[in-house]
């Protein structure tokens, strides 16, 4: 059984390792928890290792092996291309799935199903750093002006654009001057972009 302090250190180690791929150093743990010396951090790490929670890795840091970190990942579904069209998400089979840590995109492990992804087709968002062939990661939440959204336009087609408010009305704006603003009668948000994955 872990002490309250050991649980806090273990949570910190797991979080840092999941976010950046390697665990924190003893000095980082010392600073995080306000210890006077690294020895205190080391004693807690050794106690966690004795209890089978972590181990000393090849680089000398204390954390979980890669296979254990993989266990914290969520298989995020990737659906069809945007803006080619997107039926209701529940009715479409994903093309593939990508392992991600949902916390990296602001989603807790308790609700990873809030994340999904689309493959981008076209160049209308290149000035926002979104290129043809990229995978955009979407979250199921209400949008606000300035967000890049997957928008169902007038119940007919889906497009990836930035939601803007001008003169009291909502518009969809590309991040490429070659494309004009869209002013649809109806905008239904399918998801809000929270990240981009680029594959070489």
C-alpha positions, 0 to 999 in steps of 0.5 A: 500500500502506498503512502499519500506522498508516494501516490503523489510522486507516482502520479507526477512521474507517470504524468511527466513520462506520458507527456514527454516520453521520459520520467522526471529527474530526481532534481525535478521531483525535489523541486516539484515537492519542495524537498531540501535535498535529492536524497528525500526524493530518492528514498521515495523513488526506491520505496516505490520501486520496492513496491513494484510501481516503478523501476530504474531505467537505462538512463538512471531515471526512475519510471515505467517501461515503455510498454507500461506507458503504452497502457495509458494511451487511447486508440483515437479513431481517424475518420474520412477526409475533410472537407470531402464530406463527413456523415454523422460520426456514429454512422461512419467506420474509422479508417484507422486508429492512432495511440495518443495520451488524451491528457496531451490534448486537454482530455482526461483518461476518464473521457478519451472518447471525446477525441477523434480525428480527420485527415485533411484534404486541401490547402485552405488552412495552410497559414494556420499550419494545417497542411494537405494530408495532416491529421487534425485532432478534434474534441467534442465540445462547444466552440468559441470564436477563434476556434478551428472547427469541423463544421457541417455547413447548411446540412450539406457539407463539412469543412475545416475552418476558423469560426469568427464573429463579425457584425453579429454573425458567425462566419467560417474563415480559411487560413489562406487568402485564396479562399473567401469567407463562408457565411452559411445559414446554418453552422453545426459544429462536429468538433473543435480542433485541439491538435495536428499530427503530421506524418512524414 
